């Protein structure tokens, strides 16, 4: 008898740069999906990924790839402009400041959401958004604008209270994953945010991770802190791992698989 050696076959993880434009600004996002699980004939839930204030970089692209491996169509959008990213906190603050408190934040994010949906691979009734730091706040602004999102996940994000006037258009469920000792988020910020969602009767969860500071999901945060002198950021492996699992549970609730 001849023993047969059967080699496993692996799906191809498709990675595509996507150039698009918003308000005269040329942008370049990053699309990722598993071509065995997803096709034009076999659509899947889509997840928009919004980067930290550093801009679209390897970390946010990596999060899109991780989502693709889970069977989602992921699009890491670009808020700043094609090729624009930085590791300088001052420059990052300048780039992010053009969006906070302005309609442009939701509008630019909506342009990225459009690119995700227009991929033709996404079930348009099953779309969510996740964001990190600045990206977490961007996801909130996008949801508040009435974007067709089933849910949003904010990882160590800035917190934006839901304006009362925006509450009727808000469709998304909310998951906030927060570092319990994040020095950039004050107790009053959490209170104002929670109160606004409570008053609007929004379905939300707020999870705090003990010992975690800002940017706790980013393995490069410690190196950035050392290189730039920026205090209050740092990687926390247990919080990073647990928050990703919390996101996966949230998505399982939003997008339940059909029973056999």
Buried (B, 14 or more C-beta within 10 A) or exposed (E): EEEEEEEEEEEEEBEEEBEBEBEEBEBBBBBBBBEEBBEEEEBBBBBBBBBBBBBBBEBBBBBBBBBBBBBBBBBBBBBBBBEBBBBEBEBBEEBBEEBBEEEBBBBBBBBBBBBBBEBEBBBEEBBBBBBBBBBBBBBBBBBBBBBEBBBBBBBBBBBBBBEEEBBEEBEBBBBBBBBBBBEBBEEEBBEBBBEBBEEBEBEBEBBBBEEBBBBBBBEBBBEBBEEBEBEBBBBBEEBBEBBBEBBEEBBEEBBEEEEE
